[in-house]
Amino acid sequence: MRQLQFLAGLCLLVGGAVAHGADETAPSGTFNAPSYPPTATPRPGQATPGTTPPRAPTSPDATSPQRAPASGAAGRSDQTPELEPPRAELPPPKPSEFQKFVEEATGRMLPVFGANFFADAASVRAQADNVPLSADYVVGPGDELLIRAWGSIDVDYRATVDRNGQINLPKVGSFNVAGVKASELESHLRAQIGRIFTNFSLNVTLGHLRGVKVFVVGPAQRPGVYTLPSQATMLSAVVAAGGPGPTGSMRKLILRRDGRVISELDVYDFLVQGDKSKDVQLAAGDVVVFQPAGPRVALTGATDTPAIYELKSAEEPLRELLRYAGGAPVLANPHRGQLERIDPTQPKAARMVEEFKLDSVGLAKPLRDGDVVTLLAISPQFANAVTLKGHVAQPLRYPYTPGMRIRDLIPDKDALISPDF
């Protein structure tokens, strides 16, 4: 009898547990009925159709069970594509002391002339294999040659120039190619192969190009060691380094090779005139030296290119400054301009204000370090104009003449009809 009572009680407990388990909510908060497939799990923040969105828990005890995120996922859904980490951006260059001085004097933070040319240098990555080569490119160790020949000899070969400047071509042997220009490479190989074979056609192209390691020192934005494409020039290293720093010069950059000065580059010649005659090709081990900035002047006022300019020498005429800026604009007053100058002979090196005209005498005025040149705008006032406005056929400005009357501007009724009618 006791066994029957025990079995009956056990059945009741099991039945209650099954019923209780069927009425439980799923971990996601969705009700699962017995013998029915569970409903789709709603996305976070999305209500299930026919139900009320659950309220946010107010205490840790009221929180429904949640599945722990996978290690390293940081709560990210497995279906969400992993984005690339944002590229670290370099901070903008700090203004120089002269820029701060000009800002206090004029109320404007003027940029350094030519700095925008190097602004995006950090995000530019030159691809040595995808840039076109010039005809005077010189082959050197590390360059790859793609050699194809057909006829009496069948060749499809990739050869890399070794450290001795030679390549080894099967059935032909080793021969030197270093120092040969790209435009003369095919004829050079034709002569070498022609010593053994005749009646063949040849095609030679350059594959992967070597890189050159150069050093950038001095007051540059990012001095250091750079590996550049083999066809890179001195200006390429300057761009890779972000240009000169706040105290660096654009007027004198030196290229040293084996202890000798190879070239002196003035970036203004390139920025203003496009002159690259001093922009020589780099070689492995070259050193690009930035020099300290020279005398600086500021140009502001009625000009399209207000900026901080660097002088080539201790004194330069105003004409040269305006040439760097693209000339004096037509809106500048040709009869009046201002020059603020630091006079070191005065107590506390007080500043002096001078006026000049944009004539031959004024354009020859020498500028010195620390000068602030202001071009004044012309007056918007008309000297001899009468303005006709309103519902008239031709709302214009007309030249004024002595004894002029209204009927001279509106001679008949047709002049009062606007073109819209």
Secondary structure as a PSIPRED ss2 file (coil, helix, strand):
# PSIPRED VFORMAT (PSIPRED V4.0)

   1 M C   1.000  0.000  0.000
   2 R H   0.000  1.000  0.000
   3 Q H   0.000  1.000  0.000
   4 L H   0.000  1.000  0.000
   5 Q H   0.000  1.000  0.000
   6 F H   0.000  1.000  0.000
   7 L H   0.000  1.000  0.000
   8 A H   0.000  1.000  0.000
   9 G H   0.000  1.000  0.000
  10 L H   0.000  1.000  0.000
  11 C H   0.000  1.000  0.000
  12 L H   0.000  1.000  0.000
  13 L H   0.000  1.000  0.000
  14 V H   0.000  1.000  0.000
  15 G H   0.000  1.000  0.000
  16 G H   0.000  1.000  0.000
  17 A H   0.000  1.000  0.000
  18 V H   0.000  1.000  0.000
  19 A H   0.000  1.000  0.000
  20 H H   0.000  1.000  0.000
  21 G H   0.000  1.000  0.000
  22 A H   0.000  1.000  0.000
  23 D C   1.000  0.000  0.000
  24 E C   1.000  0.000  0.000
  25 T E   0.000  0.000  1.000
  26 A C   1.000  0.000  0.000
  27 P C   1.000  0.000  0.000
  28 S C   1.000  0.000  0.000
  29 G C   1.000  0.000  0.000
  30 T C   1.000  0.000  0.000
  31 F E   0.000  0.000  1.000
  32 N C   1.000  0.000  0.000
  33 A C   1.000  0.000  0.000
  34 P C   1.000  0.000  0.000
  35 S C   1.000  0.000  0.000
  36 Y C   1.000  0.000  0.000
  37 P C   1.000  0.000  0.000
  38 P C   1.000  0.000  0.000
  39 T C   1.000  0.000  0.000
  40 A C   1.000  0.000  0.000
  41 T C   1.000  0.000  0.000
  42 P C   1.000  0.000  0.000
  43 R C   1.000  0.000  0.000
  44 P C   1.000  0.000  0.000
  45 G C   1.000  0.000  0.000
  46 Q C   1.000  0.000  0.000
  47 A C   1.000  0.000  0.000
  48 T C   1.000  0.000  0.000
  49 P C   1.000  0.000  0.000
  50 G C   1.000  0.000  0.000
  51 T C   1.000  0.000  0.000
  52 T C   1.000  0.000  0.000
  53 P C   1.000  0.000  0.000
  54 P C   1.000  0.000  0.000
  55 R C   1.000  0.000  0.000
  56 A C   1.000  0.000  0.000
  57 P C   1.000  0.000  0.000
  58 T C   1.000  0.000  0.000
  59 S C   1.000  0.000  0.000
  60 P H   0.000  1.000  0.000
  61 D H   0.000  1.000  0.000
  62 A H   0.000  1.000  0.000
  63 T C   1.000  0.000  0.000
  64 S C   1.000  0.000  0.000
  65 P C   1.000  0.000  0.000
  66 Q C   1.000  0.000  0.000
  67 R C   1.000  0.000  0.000
  68 A C   1.000  0.000  0.000
  69 P C   1.000  0.000  0.000
  70 A C   1.000  0.000  0.000
  71 S C   1.000  0.000  0.000
  72 G C   1.000  0.000  0.000
  73 A C   1.000  0.000  0.000
  74 A C   1.000  0.000  0.000
  75 G C   1.000  0.000  0.000
  76 R C   1.000  0.000  0.000
  77 S C   1.000  0.000  0.000
  78 D C   1.000  0.000  0.000
  79 Q C   1.000  0.000  0.000
  80 T C   1.000  0.000  0.000
  81 P C   1.000  0.000  0.000
  82 E C   1.000  0.000  0.000
  83 L C   1.000  0.000  0.000
  84 E C   1.000  0.000  0.000
  85 P C   1.000  0.000  0.000
  86 P C   1.000  0.000  0.000
  87 R C   1.000  0.000  0.000
  88 A C   1.000  0.000  0.000
  89 E C   1.000  0.000  0.000
  90 L C   1.000  0.000  0.000
  91 P C   1.000  0.000  0.000
  92 P C   1.000  0.000  0.000
  93 P C   1.000  0.000  0.000
  94 K C   1.000  0.000  0.000
  95 P C   1.000  0.000  0.000
  96 S C   1.000  0.000  0.000
  97 E H   0.000  1.000  0.000
  98 F H   0.000  1.000  0.000
  99 Q H   0.000  1.000  0.000
 100 K H   0.000  1.000  0.000
 101 F H   0.000  1.000  0.000
 102 V H   0.000  1.000  0.000
 103 E H   0.000  1.000  0.000
 104 E H   0.000  1.000  0.000
 105 A H   0.000  1.000  0.000
 106 T H   0.000  1.000  0.000
 107 G C   1.000  0.000  0.000
 108 R C   1.000  0.000  0.000
 109 M C   1.000  0.000  0.000
 110 L C   1.000  0.000  0.000
 111 P C   1.000  0.000  0.000
 112 V E   0.000  0.000  1.000
 113 F C   1.000  0.000  0.000
 114 G C   1.000  0.000  0.000
 115 A H   0.000  1.000  0.000
 116 N H   0.000  1.000  0.000
 117 F H   0.000  1.000  0.000
 118 F H   0.000  1.000  0.000
 119 A C   1.000  0.000  0.000
 120 D C   1.000  0.000  0.000
 121 A H   0.000  1.000  0.000
 122 A H   0.000  1.000  0.000
 123 S H   0.000  1.000  0.000
 124 V C   1.000  0.000  0.000
 125 R C   1.000  0.000  0.000
 126 A C   1.000  0.000  0.000
 127 Q C   1.000  0.000  0.000
 128 A C   1.000  0.000  0.000
 129 D C   1.000  0.000  0.000
 130 N C   1.000  0.000  0.000
 131 V C   1.000  0.000  0.000
 132 P C   1.000  0.000  0.000
 133 L C   1.000  0.000  0.000
 134 S C   1.000  0.000  0.000
 135 A C   1.000  0.000  0.000
 136 D C   1.000  0.000  0.000
 137 Y C   1.000  0.000  0.000
 138 V E   0.000  0.000  1.000
 139 V C   1.000  0.000  0.000
 140 G C   1.000  0.000  0.000
 141 P C   1.000  0.000  0.000
 142 G C   1.000  0.000  0.000
 143 D C   1.000  0.000  0.000
 144 E E   0.000  0.000  1.000
 145 L E   0.000  0.000  1.000
 146 L E   0.000  0.000  1.000
 147 I E   0.000  0.000  1.000
 148 R E   0.000  0.000  1.000
 149 A E   0.000  0.000  1.000
 150 W E   0.000  0.000  1.000
 151 G E   0.000  0.000  1.000
 152 S C   1.000  0.000  0.000
 153 I C   1.000  0.000  0.000
 154 D C   1.000  0.000  0.000
 155 V E   0.000  0.000  1.000
 156 D E   0.000  0.000  1.000
 157 Y E   0.000  0.000  1.000
 158 R E   0.000  0.000  1.000
 159 A E   0.000  0.000  1.000
 160 T E   0.000  0.000  1.000
 161 V C   1.000  0.000  0.000
 162 D C   1.000  0.000  0.000
 163 R C   1.000  0.000  0.000
 164 N C   1.000  0.000  0.000
 165 G C   1.000  0.000  0.000
 166 Q E   0.000  0.000  1.000
 167 I E   0.000  0.000  1.000
 168 N E   0.000  0.000  1.000
 169 L E   0.000  0.000  1.000
 170 P C   1.000  0.000  0.000
 171 K C   1.000  0.000  0.000
 172 V C   1.000  0.000  0.000
 173 G E   0.000  0.000  1.000
 174 S E   0.000  0.000  1.000
 175 F E   0.000  0.000  1.000
 176 N E   0.000  0.000  1.000
 177 V C   1.000  0.000  0.000
 178 A C   1.000  0.000  0.000
 179 G C   1.000  0.000  0.000
 180 V C   1.000  0.000  0.000
 181 K E   0.000  0.000  1.000
 182 A H   0.000  1.000  0.000
 183 S H   0.000  1.000  0.000
 184 E H   0.000  1.000  0.000
 185 L H   0.000  1.000  0.000
 186 E H   0.000  1.000  0.000
 187 S H   0.000  1.000  0.000
 188 H H   0.000  1.000  0.000
 189 L H   0.000  1.000  0.000
 190 R H   0.000  1.000  0.000
 191 A H   0.000  1.000  0.000
 192 Q H   0.000  1.000  0.000
 193 I H   0.000  1.000  0.000
 194 G C   1.000  0.000  0.000
 195 R C   1.000  0.000  0.000
 196 I C   1.000  0.000  0.000
 197 F C   1.000  0.000  0.000
 198 T C   1.000  0.000  0.000
 199 N C   1.000  0.000  0.000
 200 F E   0.000  0.000  1.000
 201 S E   0.000  0.000  1.000
 202 L E   0.000  0.000  1.000
 203 N E   0.000  0.000  1.000
 204 V E   0.000  0.000  1.000
 205 T E   0.000  0.000  1.000
 206 L E   0.000  0.000  1.000
 207 G C   1.000  0.000  0.000
 208 H C   1.000  0.000  0.000
 209 L C   1.000  0.000  0.000
 210 R C   1.000  0.000  0.000
 211 G E   0.000  0.000  1.000
 212 V E   0.000  0.000  1.000
 213 K E   0.000  0.000  1.000
 214 V E   0.000  0.000  1.000
 215 F E   0.000  0.000  1.000
 216 V E   0.000  0.000  1.000
 217 V E   0.000  0.000  1.000
 218 G C   1.000  0.000  0.000
 219 P C   1.000  0.000  0.000
 220 A E   0.000  0.000  1.000
 221 Q C   1.000  0.000  0.000
 222 R C   1.000  0.000  0.000
 223 P C   1.000  0.000  0.000
 224 G E   0.000  0.000  1.000
 225 V E   0.000  0.000  1.000
 226 Y E   0.000  0.000  1.000
 227 T E   0.000  0.000  1.000
 228 L E   0.000  0.000  1.000
 229 P E   0.000  0.000  1.000
 230 S C   1.000  0.000  0.000
 231 Q C   1.000  0.000  0.000
 232 A C   1.000  0.000  0.000
 233 T E   0.000  0.000  1.000
 234 M H   0.000  1.000  0.000
 235 L H   0.000  1.000  0.000
 236 S H   0.000  1.000  0.000
 237 A H   0.000  1.000  0.000
 238 V H   0.000  1.000  0.000
 239 V H   0.000  1.000  0.000
 240 A H   0.000  1.000  0.000
 241 A C   1.000  0.000  0.000
 242 G C   1.000  0.000  0.000
 243 G C   1.000  0.000  0.000
 244 P E   0.000  0.000  1.000
 245 G C   1.000  0.000  0.000
 246 P C   1.000  0.000  0.000
 247 T C   1.000  0.000  0.000
 248 G E   0.000  0.000  1.000
 249 S E   0.000  0.000  1.000
 250 M E   0.000  0.000  1.000
 251 R E   0.000  0.000  1.000
 252 K E   0.000  0.000  1.000
 253 L E   0.000  0.000  1.000
 254 I E   0.000  0.000  1.000
 255 L E   0.000  0.000  1.000
 256 R E   0.000  0.000  1.000
 257 R E   0.000  0.000  1.000
 258 D C   1.000  0.000  0.000
 259 G C   1.000  0.000  0.000
 260 R E   0.000  0.000  1.000
 261 V E   0.000  0.000  1.000
 262 I E   0.000  0.000  1.000
 263 S E   0.000  0.000  1.000
 264 E E   0.000  0.000  1.000
 265 L E   0.000  0.000  1.000
 266 D C   1.000  0.000  0.000
 267 V H   0.000  1.000  0.000
 268 Y H   0.000  1.000  0.000
 269 D H   0.000  1.000  0.000
 270 F H   0.000  1.000  0.000
 271 L H   0.000  1.000  0.000
 272 V H   0.000  1.000  0.000
 273 Q H   0.000  1.000  0.000
 274 G C   1.000  0.000  0.000
 275 D C   1.000  0.000  0.000
 276 K C   1.000  0.000  0.000
 277 S C   1.000  0.000  0.000
 278 K C   1.000  0.000  0.000
 279 D C   1.000  0.000  0.000
 280 V C   1.000  0.000  0.000
 281 Q E   0.000  0.000  1.000
 282 L C   1.000  0.000  0.000
 283 A C   1.000  0.000  0.000
 284 A C   1.000  0.000  0.000
 285 G C   1.000  0.000  0.000
 286 D C   1.000  0.000  0.000
 287 V E   0.000  0.000  1.000
 288 V E   0.000  0.000  1.000
 289 V E   0.000  0.000  1.000
 290 F E   0.000  0.000  1.000
 291 Q E   0.000  0.000  1.000
 292 P E   0.000  0.000  1.000
 293 A C   1.000  0.000  0.000
 294 G C   1.000  0.000  0.000
 295 P C   1.000  0.000  0.000
 296 R E   0.000  0.000  1.000
 297 V E   0.000  0.000  1.000
 298 A E   0.000  0.000  1.000
 299 L E   0.000  0.000  1.000
 300 T E   0.000  0.000  1.000
 301 G E   0.000  0.000  1.000
 302 A C   1.000  0.000  0.000
 303 T C   1.000  0.000  0.000
 304 D C   1.000  0.000  0.000
 305 T C   1.000  0.000  0.000
 306 P C   1.000  0.000  0.000
 307 A E   0.000  0.000  1.000
 308 I E   0.000  0.000  1.000
 309 Y E   0.000  0.000  1.000
 310 E E   0.000  0.000  1.000
 311 L C   1.000  0.000  0.000
 312 K C   1.000  0.000  0.000
 313 S C   1.000  0.000  0.000
 314 A C   1.000  0.000  0.000
 315 E C   1.000  0.000  0.000
 316 E E   0.000  0.000  1.000
 317 P E   0.000  0.000  1.000
 318 L H   0.000  1.000  0.000
 319 R H   0.000  1.000  0.000
 320 E H   0.000  1.000  0.000
 321 L H   0.000  1.000  0.000
 322 L H   0.000  1.000  0.000
 323 R H   0.000  1.000  0.000
 324 Y H   0.000  1.000  0.000
 325 A C   1.000  0.000  0.000
 326 G C   1.000  0.000  0.000
 327 G C   1.000  0.000  0.000
 328 A C   1.000  0.000  0.000
 329 P C   1.000  0.000  0.000
 330 V C   1.000  0.000  0.000
 331 L C   1.000  0.000  0.000
 332 A E   0.000  0.000  1.000
 333 N E   0.000  0.000  1.000
 334 P E   0.000  0.000  1.000
 335 H E   0.000  0.000  1.000
 336 R E   0.000  0.000  1.000
 337 G E   0.000  0.000  1.000
 338 Q E   0.000  0.000  1.000
 339 L E   0.000  0.000  1.000
 340 E E   0.000  0.000  1.000
 341 R E   0.000  0.000  1.000
 342 I E   0.000  0.000  1.000
 343 D C   1.000  0.000  0.000
 344 P C   1.000  0.000  0.000
 345 T C   1.000  0.000  0.000
 346 Q C   1.000  0.000  0.000
 347 P H   0.000  1.000  0.000
 348 K H   0.000  1.000  0.000
 349 A H   0.000  1.000  0.000
 350 A C   1.000  0.000  0.000
 351 R E   0.000  0.000  1.000
 352 M E   0.000  0.000  1.000
 353 V E   0.000  0.000  1.000
 354 E E   0.000  0.000  1.000
 355 E E   0.000  0.000  1.000
 356 F E   0.000  0.000  1.000
 357 K C   1.000  0.000  0.000
 358 L C   1.000  0.000  0.000
 359 D C   1.000  0.000  0.000
 360 S H   0.000  1.000  0.000
 361 V H   0.000  1.000  0.000
 362 G H   0.000  1.000  0.000
 363 L H   0.000  1.000  0.000
 364 A C   1.000  0.000  0.000
 365 K C   1.000  0.000  0.000
 366 P E   0.000  0.000  1.000
 367 L E   0.000  0.000  1.000
 368 R C   1.000  0.000  0.000
 369 D C   1.000  0.000  0.000
 370 G C   1.000  0.000  0.000
 371 D C   1.000  0.000  0.000
 372 V E   0.000  0.000  1.000
 373 V E   0.000  0.000  1.000
 374 T E   0.000  0.000  1.000
 375 L E   0.000  0.000  1.000
 376 L E   0.000  0.000  1.000
 377 A E   0.000  0.000  1.000
 378 I C   1.000  0.000  0.000
 379 S C   1.000  0.000  0.000
 380 P C   1.000  0.000  0.000
 381 Q C   1.000  0.000  0.000
 382 F C   1.000  0.000  0.000
 383 A C   1.000  0.000  0.000
 384 N C   1.000  0.000  0.000
 385 A E   0.000  0.000  1.000
 386 V E   0.000  0.000  1.000
 387 T E   0.000  0.000  1.000
 388 L C   1.000  0.000  0.000
 389 K C   1.000  0.000  0.000
 390 G C   1.000  0.000  0.000
 391 H C   1.000  0.000  0.000
 392 V C   1.000  0.000  0.000
 393 A C   1.000  0.000  0.000
 394 Q C   1.000  0.000  0.000
 395 P C   1.000  0.000  0.000
 396 L C   1.000  0.000  0.000
 397 R E   0.000  0.000  1.000
 398 Y E   0.000  0.000  1.000
 399 P E   0.000  0.000  1.000
 400 Y C   1.000  0.000  0.000
 401 T C   1.000  0.000  0.000
 402 P C   1.000  0.000  0.000
 403 G C   1.000  0.000  0.000
 404 M C   1.000  0.000  0.000
 405 R C   1.000  0.000  0.000
 406 I H   0.000  1.000  0.000
 407 R H   0.000  1.000  0.000
 408 D H   0.000  1.000  0.000
 409 L H   0.000  1.000  0.000
 410 I C   1.000  0.000  0.000
 411 P C   1.000  0.000  0.000
 412 D C   1.000  0.000  0.000
 413 K H   0.000  1.000  0.000
 414 D H   0.000  1.000  0.000
 415 A H   0.000  1.000  0.000
 416 L H   0.000  1.000  0.000
 417 I C   1.000  0.000  0.000
 418 S C   1.000  0.000  0.000
 419 P C   1.000  0.000  0.000
 420 D C   1.000  0.000  0.000
 421 F C   1.000  0.000  0.000
